Amino acid sequence: MPAHQGVGSNDLPADLRTALAPLLARPASTAVLTDFDGTLSPIVRDPSEARPLDGSAGVMARLARHFGVVAVVSGRPVSFLEEHLALPVPSNPRHRVRLVGLYGLERSGSDGRVIVESAAAGWSEVVAAAAAHLRQVAPEGVLVEQKDLAVTVHWRRAPQAEEWVKVAVAAEAERSGLRAHPARRSAELRPPLDVDKGSVVRGMAGSCSAACYLGDDLGDLPAFEALAALGREGVTTLSIAAVDDESDPAVAAAADVVVAGARGALGVLAWLAASGAAAGGEATAPDR
């Protein structure tokens, strides 16, 4: 399906506005969930340099004032999201943007603490050892990025090393007991737990009347699958793929709507924020 190009809150195509409209029926019981890389932040060669598009923090804060659950669900650590999103502190705690990091292994608490999935905490030394080993043997141009309880091996700057990365990560998974996951121009190792963006979406949106999720990568497919399952249970759902020239075709194929990259995704979020405000809704969902 073609990717919608809208980048502002007022210029979305009519069919995209129509697809989004059911999310406005009951904003106070609707979940608006989004990935970070590729949705709020454009993809960059060096993952440490990823930054959200201008205005992202303000849009997320406005969404949280009018929708029941608003969250950024990312493979990044919560500490990274806190630093670079720099979300304003809401006057009403119910209007907090929730941050979920490492695919659900950690999340921000209402008191500002980072809450780590208890079953994952014991894997930190294993993850560190895997990252150290992969750094020792990685060919030039391959970046090994340790993210607390996960490690990502990037071949973006060394495309010829793609097969090496896949084989090395699979071997490290076999050696360490960590679980391998495919990602955009990379492969990841995480603790072998049944925690992913799909379990996060089900936990956050399961009691809502409607929910949407915006994502761009293979790691977002479980979130789309969770939405589809919720839809079969009567929740109004919409999965939105933010795609570009290097996106895996499976991401667009699994989504209900496709937009053009991070700017298209931010346009959707900005339109929802403005429309939620116009509808006069105010978030009343209990903290999760």
Sequence and secondary structure as in RCSB ss.txt:
>XXXX:A:sequence
MPAHQGVGSNDLPADLRTALAPLLARPASTAVLTDFDGTLSPIVRDPSEARPLDGSAGVMARLARHFGVVAVVSG
RPVSFLEEHLALPVPSNPRHRVRLVGLYGLERSGSDGRVIVESAAAGWSEVVAAAAAHLRQVAPEGVLVEQKDLA
VTVHWRRAPQAEEWVKVAVAAEAERSGLRAHPARRSAELRPPLDVDKGSVVRGMAGSCSAACYLGDDLGDLPAFE
ALAALGREGVTTLSIAAVDDESDPAVAAAADVVVAGARGALGVLAWLAASGAAAGGEATAPDR
>XXXX:A:secstr
   B   SSS   HHHHHHHGGGGSSGGGEEEEE SBTTTB   SSGGG    TTHHHHHHHHHHHSSEEEEE S
S HHHHHHHH     SSGGG  EEEEGGGTEEE TTS EEE TTTGGGHHHHHHHHHHHHHH  TT EEEEETTE
EEEE TT GGGHHHHHHHHHHHHHHH  EEEEETTEEEEE SSS SHHHHHHHHHTTSSEEEEEE SGGGHHHHH
HHHHHHHTT EEEEEEEE TTS HHHHHH SEEEEHHHHHHHHHHHHHHHHHHHT        
